[in-house]
Amino acid sequence: MLASYKVSDLLELMCALLFAVHILVIDHFSPLVDGVRMSCIQFFVCGIFSAFPMFFFEMGHSIEGILRWLPNLATMDAWIPILYAGVLSSGVAYTLQIIAQNGLNPTVASMIMSLESVFSVLAGWVILGQRMGLRQLSGCALIFVAIVFAQLPTGKKCD
């Protein structure tokens, strides 16, 4: 059981590092190119890199594996979540991130984006009527306070 926590913690750390690299890459390239074009290139590259693991791991790298997937894709019950995740969650959100981050300090951008979990919990509470326990409320408060403290001036002047 302890090993599973270590693997999940390592995956979480890798995700955070890659997210930070993503923010820095956007900061570097967004002033140089059109944001929508950059977003389209990003989706194309991600789609190509995702196609190979999908074929080998999810479809069992065989024709039979592909044929098992096809009936699932024939219903609207499959396409509605796929389109929502692909168009809104990925397409619109990442395109707006690239456009909004143009000219913004990457540190400030990363702090604003770290509020995503706070907004999702609050939206679940307001829209879906989900309840938050003390642990969730404490987590939201800690993230919010950390972002506020990180933005306060320190009083030191660098020479």
C-alpha positions as CSV (number, residue, x, y, z in Angstrom):
1,M,0.0,0.0,0.0
2,L,2.9,2.4,0.8
3,A,4.3,1.8,-2.7
4,S,1.1,3.0,-4.3
5,Y,1.4,6.3,-2.5
6,K,4.9,6.7,-3.6
7,V,4.0,6.1,-7.3
8,S,1.0,8.5,-7.1
9,D,3.1,11.1,-5.4
10,L,5.8,10.8,-8.1
11,L,3.2,11.1,-10.8
12,E,1.7,14.2,-9.1
13,L,5.2,15.7,-8.9
14,M,5.8,15.0,-12.6
15,C,2.5,16.6,-13.5
16,A,3.3,19.7,-11.5
17,L,6.7,20.0,-13.1
18,L,5.4,19.5,-16.6
19,F,2.6,22.1,-15.9
20,A,5.3,24.6,-14.9
21,V,7.3,23.8,-18.0
22,H,4.1,24.3,-20.1
23,I,3.6,27.8,-18.5
24,L,7.2,28.8,-19.2
25,V,6.9,27.5,-22.8
26,I,3.8,29.6,-23.3
27,D,5.4,32.6,-21.8
28,H,8.3,32.3,-24.2
29,F,6.4,31.6,-27.4
30,S,3.1,33.5,-27.0
31,P,4.6,36.9,-27.8
32,L,6.2,35.4,-30.9
33,V,3.2,33.7,-32.6
34,D,-0.5,33.9,-32.8
35,G,-2.2,32.3,-29.7
36,V,-4.8,30.4,-31.7
37,R,-2.2,29.0,-34.1
38,M,0.0,28.0,-31.1
39,S,-2.9,26.3,-29.5
40,C,-3.7,24.4,-32.7
41,I,-0.1,23.2,-33.0
42,Q,-0.2,22.2,-29.3
43,F,-3.4,20.1,-29.9
44,F,-1.9,18.5,-33.1
45,V,1.3,17.4,-31.3
46,C,-0.6,16.2,-28.3
47,G,-2.9,14.2,-30.5
48,I,0.0,12.6,-32.3
49,F,1.8,11.7,-29.1
50,S,-1.4,10.3,-27.6
51,A,-2.4,8.2,-30.6
52,F,0.4,5.7,-30.1
53,P,-0.2,4.9,-26.4
54,M,-3.9,4.7,-27.1
55,F,-3.4,2.1,-29.8
56,F,-0.9,0.0,-27.9
57,F,-2.3,0.2,-24.3
58,E,-6.0,0.9,-24.7
59,M,-6.7,-1.0,-27.9
60,G,-4.4,-3.9,-27.3
61,H,-2.4,-3.1,-30.5
62,S,-4.6,-5.3,-32.6
63,I,-7.5,-5.1,-35.0
64,E,-9.7,-6.9,-32.5
65,G,-9.0,-4.2,-29.9
66,I,-10.0,-1.5,-32.3
67,L,-13.2,-3.5,-33.2
68,R,-14.1,-3.7,-29.5
69,W,-13.9,0.1,-29.3
70,L,-16.0,0.9,-32.3
71,P,-19.5,-0.1,-30.9
72,N,-18.8,2.3,-27.9
73,L,-18.2,5.2,-30.3
74,A,-21.4,4.6,-32.1
75,T,-23.6,6.1,-29.4
76,M,-24.2,9.7,-28.4
77,D,-23.6,8.7,-24.8
78,A,-19.9,8.4,-25.8
79,W,-19.6,11.5,-28.0
80,I,-21.1,14.0,-25.6
81,P,-18.3,13.6,-22.9
82,I,-15.7,13.2,-25.6
83,L,-16.7,16.5,-27.3
84,Y,-17.1,18.3,-24.0
85,A,-13.6,17.2,-22.8
86,G,-12.0,17.9,-26.2
87,V,-13.7,21.1,-27.2
88,L,-14.5,22.9,-24.0
89,S,-12.1,21.5,-21.3
90,S,-9.2,21.3,-23.6
91,G,-9.7,23.4,-26.7
92,V,-11.3,26.5,-25.3
93,A,-9.5,26.4,-21.9
94,Y,-6.0,25.9,-23.3
95,T,-6.5,28.4,-26.1
96,L,-7.8,31.0,-23.6
97,Q,-4.8,30.2,-21.4
98,I,-2.4,30.9,-24.2
99,I,-4.1,34.1,-25.2
100,A,-4.5,35.4,-21.6
101,Q,-0.9,34.5,-20.6
102,N,0.5,36.6,-23.4
103,G,2.4,39.4,-21.7
104,L,1.6,38.2,-18.2
105,N,4.3,37.3,-15.7
106,P,4.5,33.5,-15.6
107,T,4.7,33.5,-11.8
108,V,1.4,35.4,-11.6
109,A,-0.1,33.2,-14.2
110,S,0.8,30.0,-12.4
111,M,-0.7,31.4,-9.1
112,I,-3.9,32.3,-10.8
113,M,-4.1,28.9,-12.5
114,S,-3.5,27.2,-9.1
115,L,-6.9,28.6,-8.0
116,E,-8.5,26.1,-10.5
117,S,-9.1,23.6,-7.7
118,V,-10.7,26.3,-5.5
119,F,-13.0,27.4,-8.3
120,S,-14.0,23.9,-9.2
121,V,-14.9,23.1,-5.5
122,L,-16.9,26.3,-5.2
123,A,-18.7,25.6,-8.6
124,G,-19.5,22.1,-7.4
125,W,-21.0,23.6,-4.2
126,V,-23.0,26.3,-6.0
127,I,-24.1,24.5,-9.2
128,L,-24.3,20.9,-8.1
129,G,-25.1,21.3,-4.5
130,Q,-22.1,19.3,-3.3
131,R,-21.1,19.6,0.3
132,M,-17.7,20.5,1.5
133,G,-16.2,19.2,4.7
134,L,-13.7,20.9,6.9
135,R,-10.9,19.3,5.0
136,Q,-12.0,20.8,1.7
137,L,-12.7,24.2,3.1
138,S,-9.3,24.2,4.8
139,G,-7.6,23.3,1.5
140,C,-9.4,26.1,-0.3
141,A,-8.5,28.6,2.4
142,L,-4.8,27.4,2.4
143,I,-4.4,27.7,-1.3
144,F,-6.1,31.2,-1.3
145,V,-4.0,32.4,1.6
146,A,-0.8,31.1,0.0
147,I,-1.6,33.0,-3.3
148,V,-2.3,36.2,-1.4
149,F,0.9,35.9,0.7
150,A,3.0,35.2,-2.4
151,Q,1.7,38.4,-4.0
152,L,2.4,40.7,-1.0
153,P,5.4,42.9,-1.3
154,T,8.3,41.8,0.9
155,G,9.7,45.2,1.6
156,K,13.2,44.3,0.3
157,K,14.6,46.0,-2.7
158,C,17.0,44.1,-4.9
159,D,20.0,46.0,-6.3
